[in-house]
């Protein structure tokens, strides 16, 4: 039997304020993508490199973005819009529905906040967060 999980039950949360360690769920999440971790490579090739192959060393890490899709609610959109307008970083948490309560903790700011308002379907919001610094994964 697989130990894999489905996404149902995963939550996306925002830290209440910078002085306490209390997080609150944000809205009706339907999809989370990210963090999109990446690492640059730095070319170190020199005139004496062997076999005429390029040489590389690992460069800087980038935690990338997290994109979260929500059903539109006034409360969730209002909070996200306030975060967008603040030009500040905030602390967010993604909690997985496993027995270990695995989670990603990130410090991030909002870069995109588009709405999708179709005539005959639900209104959705898709917010993108740019992570700053090192994210923390615990389980």
C-alpha atoms as a printed R data frame, in Angstrom:
    type eleno elety resid chain resno       x      y       z
1   ATOM     1    CA   UNK     A     1   0.000  0.000   0.000
2   ATOM     2    CA   UNK     A     2   1.241  3.483  -0.852
3   ATOM     3    CA   UNK     A     3   2.246  5.979   1.818
4   ATOM     4    CA   UNK     A     4   1.438  8.844  -0.583
5   ATOM     5    CA   UNK     A     5  -1.152 11.504   0.263
6   ATOM     6    CA   UNK     A     6  -3.882 13.378  -1.522
7   ATOM     7    CA   UNK     A     7  -4.070 17.128  -1.054
8   ATOM     8    CA   UNK     A     8  -7.463 17.191   0.693
9   ATOM     9    CA   UNK     A     9  -7.032 18.502   4.224
10  ATOM    10    CA   UNK     A    10  -3.948 20.628   3.464
11  ATOM    11    CA   UNK     A    11  -4.236 24.130   4.900
12  ATOM    12    CA   UNK     A    12  -2.567 27.436   4.046
13  ATOM    13    CA   UNK     A    13  -2.186 29.792   6.983
14  ATOM    14    CA   UNK     A    14  -0.982 33.295   7.834
15  ATOM    15    CA   UNK     A    15   0.764 34.262  11.064
16  ATOM    16    CA   UNK     A    16  -1.500 36.451  13.200
17  ATOM    17    CA   UNK     A    17   1.193 39.047  13.936
18  ATOM    18    CA   UNK     A    18   4.940 39.190  14.381
19  ATOM    19    CA   UNK     A    19   4.865 38.925  18.187
20  ATOM    20    CA   UNK     A    20   2.979 35.624  18.576
21  ATOM    21    CA   UNK     A    21   3.312 32.195  16.981
22  ATOM    22    CA   UNK     A    22  -0.371 31.800  16.105
23  ATOM    23    CA   UNK     A    23  -1.381 30.974  12.536
24  ATOM    24    CA   UNK     A    24  -4.893 31.189  11.038
25  ATOM    25    CA   UNK     A    25  -6.256 29.448   7.938
26  ATOM    26    CA   UNK     A    26  -6.739 31.670   4.895
27  ATOM    27    CA   UNK     A    27  -9.894 31.045   2.899
28  ATOM    28    CA   UNK     A    28 -11.119 28.050   0.930
29  ATOM    29    CA   UNK     A    29  -7.940 26.725  -0.686
30  ATOM    30    CA   UNK     A    30  -8.355 24.577  -3.800
31  ATOM    31    CA   UNK     A    31  -4.735 24.218  -4.954
32  ATOM    32    CA   UNK     A    32  -1.206 25.010  -3.734
33  ATOM    33    CA   UNK     A    33   1.876 25.004  -5.960
34  ATOM    34    CA   UNK     A    34   5.357 25.380  -4.502
35  ATOM    35    CA   UNK     A    35   7.671 26.187  -2.932
36  ATOM    36    CA   UNK     A    36   9.563 26.006  -6.219
37  ATOM    37    CA   UNK     A    37  13.087 25.450  -4.890
38  ATOM    38    CA   UNK     A    38  15.973 26.003  -7.279
39  ATOM    39    CA   UNK     A    39  19.737 26.443  -7.157
40  ATOM    40    CA   UNK     A    40  21.923 28.298  -9.600
41  ATOM    41    CA   UNK     A    41  25.115 26.886 -10.996
42  ATOM    42    CA   UNK     A    42  28.322 28.876 -11.322
43  ATOM    43    CA   UNK     A    43  30.645 27.979 -14.132
44  ATOM    44    CA   UNK     A    44  34.205 27.442 -12.896
45  ATOM    45    CA   UNK     A    45  35.819 26.220 -16.133
46  ATOM    46    CA   UNK     A    46  39.439 27.262 -16.620
47  ATOM    47    CA   UNK     A    47  42.166 26.716 -19.170
48  ATOM    48    CA   UNK     A    48  43.388 23.528 -17.433
49  ATOM    49    CA   UNK     A    49  39.955 21.930 -17.020
50  ATOM    50    CA   UNK     A    50  40.294 18.245 -17.819
51  ATOM    51    CA   UNK     A    51  38.856 16.524 -20.891
52  ATOM    52    CA   UNK     A    52  37.500 19.868 -22.155
53  ATOM    53    CA   UNK     A    53  34.354 19.599 -20.053
54  ATOM    54    CA   UNK     A    54  32.884 22.635 -18.351
55  ATOM    55    CA   UNK     A    55  33.123 22.626 -14.555
56  ATOM    56    CA   UNK     A    56  30.436 23.944 -12.246
57  ATOM    57    CA   UNK     A    57  29.872 24.586  -8.560
58  ATOM    58    CA   UNK     A    58  26.547 25.049  -6.825
59  ATOM    59    CA   UNK     A    59  25.517 28.676  -6.529
60  ATOM    60    CA   UNK     A    60  22.830 30.443  -4.540
61  ATOM    61    CA   UNK     A    61  19.529 28.840  -3.619
62  ATOM    62    CA   UNK     A    62  16.183 30.426  -4.388
63  ATOM    63    CA   UNK     A    63  13.062 29.288  -2.569
64  ATOM    64    CA   UNK     A    64  10.991 30.515  -5.499
65  ATOM    65    CA   UNK     A    65   7.270 31.149  -5.330
66  ATOM    66    CA   UNK     A    66   4.197 29.629  -3.777
67  ATOM    67    CA   UNK     A    67   0.934 29.992  -5.690
68  ATOM    68    CA   UNK     A    68  -2.328 29.394  -3.865
69  ATOM    69    CA   UNK     A    69  -5.744 29.157  -5.510
70  ATOM    70    CA   UNK     A    70  -8.857 29.989  -3.470
71  ATOM    71    CA   UNK     A    71 -12.578 30.155  -3.848
72  ATOM    72    CA   UNK     A    72 -13.304 33.874  -3.575
73  ATOM    73    CA   UNK     A    73 -14.527 34.981  -0.155
74  ATOM    74    CA   UNK     A    74 -14.528 38.570   1.043
75  ATOM    75    CA   UNK     A    75 -12.537 37.727   4.176
76  ATOM    76    CA   UNK     A    76  -9.749 35.838   2.401
77  ATOM    77    CA   UNK     A    77  -9.471 38.295  -0.482
78  ATOM    78    CA   UNK     A    78  -9.536 41.238   1.916
79  ATOM    79    CA   UNK     A    79  -6.612 39.804   3.917
80  ATOM    80    CA   UNK     A    80  -4.622 39.001   0.792
81  ATOM    81    CA   UNK     A    81  -5.277 42.446  -0.685
82  ATOM    82    CA   UNK     A    82  -4.124 44.088   2.558
83  ATOM    83    CA   UNK     A    83  -0.935 41.994   2.461
84  ATOM    84    CA   UNK     A    84  -0.384 42.972  -1.181
85  ATOM    85    CA   UNK     A    85  -0.884 46.671  -0.470
86  ATOM    86    CA   UNK     A    86   1.369 46.635   2.620
87  ATOM    87    CA   UNK     A    87   4.624 46.008   0.705
88  ATOM    88    CA   UNK     A    88   5.793 44.005   3.720
89  ATOM    89    CA   UNK     A    89   6.792 40.385   4.159
90  ATOM    90    CA   UNK     A    90   4.550 38.141   6.214
91  ATOM    91    CA   UNK     A    91   4.871 34.625   7.619
92  ATOM    92    CA   UNK     A    92   2.819 31.842   6.038
93  ATOM    93    CA   UNK     A    93   2.503 28.127   6.690
94  ATOM    94    CA   UNK     A    94   1.371 25.163   4.586
95  ATOM    95    CA   UNK     A    95   0.289 22.197   6.734
96  ATOM    96    CA   UNK     A    96  -0.047 18.755   5.149
97  ATOM    97    CA   UNK     A    97  -2.687 16.207   6.231
98  ATOM    98    CA   UNK     A    98  -0.202 13.527   7.275
99  ATOM    99    CA   UNK     A    99   0.224 11.946  10.697
100 ATOM   100    CA   UNK     A   100   3.356 14.045  11.300
101 ATOM   101    CA   UNK     A   101   1.661 17.397  10.538
102 ATOM   102    CA   UNK     A   102   4.449 18.113   8.056
103 ATOM   103    CA   UNK     A   103   4.626 21.780   7.175
104 ATOM   104    CA   UNK     A   104   6.430 24.462   5.223
105 ATOM   105    CA   UNK     A   105   7.013 27.796   6.993
106 ATOM   106    CA   UNK     A   106   7.893 30.703   4.727
107 ATOM   107    CA   UNK     A   107   8.444 34.437   4.902
108 ATOM   108    CA   UNK     A   108   7.060 35.981   1.733
109 ATOM   109    CA   UNK     A   109   5.397 38.919   0.041
110 ATOM   110    CA   UNK     A   110   2.546 38.980  -2.460
111 ATOM   111    CA   UNK     A   111   3.536 39.555  -6.093
112 ATOM   112    CA   UNK     A   112   0.311 38.695  -7.958
113 ATOM   113    CA   UNK     A   113  -3.337 38.734  -6.908
114 ATOM   114    CA   UNK     A   114  -5.567 38.099  -9.939
115 ATOM   115    CA   UNK     A   115  -9.273 37.343  -9.764
116 ATOM   116    CA   UNK     A   116 -11.116 35.095 -12.195
117 ATOM   117    CA   UNK     A   117 -14.813 35.962 -12.509
118 ATOM   118    CA   UNK     A   118 -16.521 33.681 -15.026
119 ATOM   119    CA   UNK     A   119 -20.154 34.137 -15.938
120 ATOM   120    CA   UNK     A   120 -21.207 30.578 -15.070
121 ATOM   121    CA   UNK     A   121 -18.708 29.243 -12.535
122 ATOM   122    CA   UNK     A   122 -17.198 30.070  -9.172
123 ATOM   123    CA   UNK     A   123 -15.143 33.219  -8.634
124 ATOM   124    CA   UNK     A   124 -11.552 32.351  -7.796
125 ATOM   125    CA   UNK     A   125  -8.431 34.104  -6.625
126 ATOM   126    CA   UNK     A   126  -4.903 32.924  -7.422
127 ATOM   127    CA   UNK     A   127  -2.268 34.593  -5.256
128 ATOM   128    CA   UNK     A   128   1.488 34.292  -5.782
129 ATOM   129    CA   UNK     A   129   3.942 34.743  -2.930
130 ATOM   130    CA   UNK     A   130   7.679 35.356  -3.453
131 ATOM   131    CA   UNK     A   131   9.612 33.624  -0.690
132 ATOM   132    CA   UNK     A   132  12.464 35.549   0.873
133 ATOM   133    CA   UNK     A   133  15.222 33.719   2.741
134 ATOM   134    CA   UNK     A   134  15.279 30.051   3.658
135 ATOM   135    CA   UNK     A   135  11.955 28.213   3.997
136 ATOM   136    CA   UNK     A   136  11.639 25.730   6.838
137 ATOM   137    CA   UNK     A   137  10.227 22.238   6.289
138 ATOM   138    CA   UNK     A   138   9.390 20.215   9.394
139 ATOM   139    CA   UNK     A   139   7.685 16.878   9.931
